[in-house]
Amino acid sequence: MCGIIGYTGNKEATPILLKGLSQLEYRGYDSSGIAVSNGETGVSVRKASGKLESLVSNIRHDYPSGNLGIGHTRWATHGKNTENNAHPHGDCTGNILVVHNGIVENHSALKDELNKNGHTFVSETDSEVIPHLIEAILQSDCTLEEATLMAARQLEGSQAIVVMSKSEPEKLLALRIGNAGGITVGYGEDEVVIASDMTAIIPHTKKVNFLSDGEMVSTTPSNTKFFTLNGEEFNKTPQTLSYDPVSIARGGFKHFMLKEIHEQPESIISTLRGRVIFGSSNILLEEIPLDKKTLRDMNRVVLVAMGTSFHAALVGQHMIEQLSGIPATAENASEFRNRNPIIDEKTLVISISQSGETTDTLLAMETALNNKATVLTISNVEESQASRLAQGNIYLRSGPEIGVASTKTFTCSMEALYILSAYLGRQNGFLSEEMLREKLMDLEKLPDKLGRITSGSKSYIKLAEIYHDTSNFLYLGRGINYPIALEGALKLKEISYIHAEGFPAGEIKHGPIALIDENIPVVAIVTSGKMREKMVNNIHEVKTRGGKIIAIATEGDEEIETLADHTIYIPDATEMLTPLLTTIPLQLLAYHIAVKRGCDVDQPRNLAKTVTVE
């Protein structure tokens, strides 16, 4: 999750920008930069690769002076970790400076067109097309606001953007498209602070506005205006945050769980940053210090985990076999270590634990190491016991997850497994370079698709009204989405205390069908792909017996809507990535049912975030 900070006011901007970036360091980054405007001397841009201290060191004795500026911490997605690729990015003249979170999915086509019209690019990033687009539109004699909005309407994907112009040395513009990155506007005394995270706002003010999808703010220290993406001006009333640090940390959401569900589009960008370099079709996993021969010699993969992480492992089993051609099995960590598993030096064991401290998973890792297996771990906590025990560590970089019921760490774990699977497949020759490029292109559009799912809530509130008093739920899925049926059921059990079970849909006639009547809602994951027709048959079986169907289906599948009692649509995606999309509706369904039942969503009874006993 890249960090964004902007300031306009009556104070020196540089110290505020650097302090703000330091407060955003937890989000992870590989380079940083600031741009500061002085009405008399223009704009100074300073960048550095590596940690923020490198940037601070570079400008310690020569701070750019000025009262307006923007800053950024970047994880690489397009272009390597270099000073040129660090933000802010500028146009040809140095008039427009931009910092950006998100992925410009159509950057290649935009860049080609801008190149034809004489624009010169100095970085490898997708972000640099934004200032050049604004520059090109400004030449048609329009305002900075108009040019920025016109440029924004040409961008595909979810974006969070902050813009400054040398010609308007008091003005900042910020806009949000989609849901892959937040923007908060904070109002101080004759100053405005804009940031991607509340942590950088709170030291200055508790009076804030949150930008929603399709909104832009144009602000000077004394005047703030809001616009829709179509250019219509509207009023937005600021809210005053309480001084309760928990409320502040929730960032305007009622619960941490809801906040963390909504953070998923940005979290999955953070997980892939610095690892997947779009454009070069390359995966960089420096955290896995294994040579190509060792990886080629692996003839079996075993994934070990507990709870939600085990469901991620079940998804990973499919990904590894399909992307690397290596036989894979997912194992419950507590059972794995208790049965003397047959593994050896040609076995790759992958542990998954959001905390890296789950006792059963740690003991399973020790069992694997004692049997000479190679052990990797996927976790969200640096320097956890799991990361110290393993020979390689993929850190999720999801940001803190406060809610006990895992949400964003689940989707990020599945994404990390997809990246790892593709990496293994390329290393052992199972995937050609062209095949790898195709798999990575599918990832590029994922944040925007997740953002489109998190943007709606009315359908879930309606379902909660209907089903919050239900005693039992069944969840059905097939193939790579069977684990999501398990996860959906687990989420409902965890936070609403409703009994729920997930099944592979092919199993329904082997017992579970006896439970179905008009009192049991059945959640069916019926996305496009090779399993769709079989799932449609299962829906017919449920309907024949009076069951109520809540279907998770692919956009455009109108037949499902005629069969199901309720249909929630997700964007179309390659089948292997559908679990990252289908899981979010199930999280939202469980959340709204739990809220309607008056349950403690963030701290469910009898549960702990980390299970450190057997």
Salt bridges, closest charged atoms under 4 A:
ASP62 OD2 - ARG46 NH2 3.33
GLU105 OE1 - LYS445 NZ 3.66
ASP126 OD1 - HIS78 ND1 3.42
GLU128 OE2 - HIS132 NE2 3.37
GLU135 OE1 - HIS119 ND1 3.16
GLU135 OE1 - HIS132 ND1 3.58
GLU145 OE2 - LYS171 NZ 2.79
GLU168 OE1 - LYS171 NZ 2.88
GLU191 OE2 - LYS11 NZ 3.48
ASP197 OD2 - ARG27 NH1 2.97
GLU215 OE1 - LYS236 NZ 2.90
GLU263 OE2 - LYS259 NZ 2.56
GLU263 OE1 - LYS408 NZ 2.60
GLU266 OE2 - ARG27 NH2 2.33
GLU287 OE2 - ARG275 NH2 2.57
ASP297 OD2 - LYS293 NZ 2.82
GLU331 OE1 - ARG339 NH1 2.79
ASP360 OD1 - ARG337 NH2 3.67
GLU401 OE1 - LYS609 NZ 2.64
GLU433 OE2 - ARG437 NH2 3.50
GLU434 OE1 - ARG437 NH1 2.56
GLU444 OE2 - HIS78 NE2 2.88
GLU444 OE2 - HIS107 ND1 3.98
GLU465 OE2 - LYS596 NZ 3.28
ASP469 OD2 - HIS468 NE2 3.38
GLU487 OE1 - HIS311 ND1 2.80
GLU487 OE2 - LYS491 NZ 2.68
GLU494 OE1 - LYS491 NZ 2.89
GLU501 OE2 - HIS499 NE2 2.99
GLU533 OE2 - ARG532 NH1 2.40
GLU541 OE2 - LYS509 NZ 3.24
GLU555 OE1 - ARG452 NH2 2.89
ASP557 OD2 - ARG532 NE 2.60
GLU559 OE1 - ARG532 NH2 2.71
ASP565 OD2 - LYS543 NZ 2.81
GLU614 OE1 - ARG337 NH2 2.18
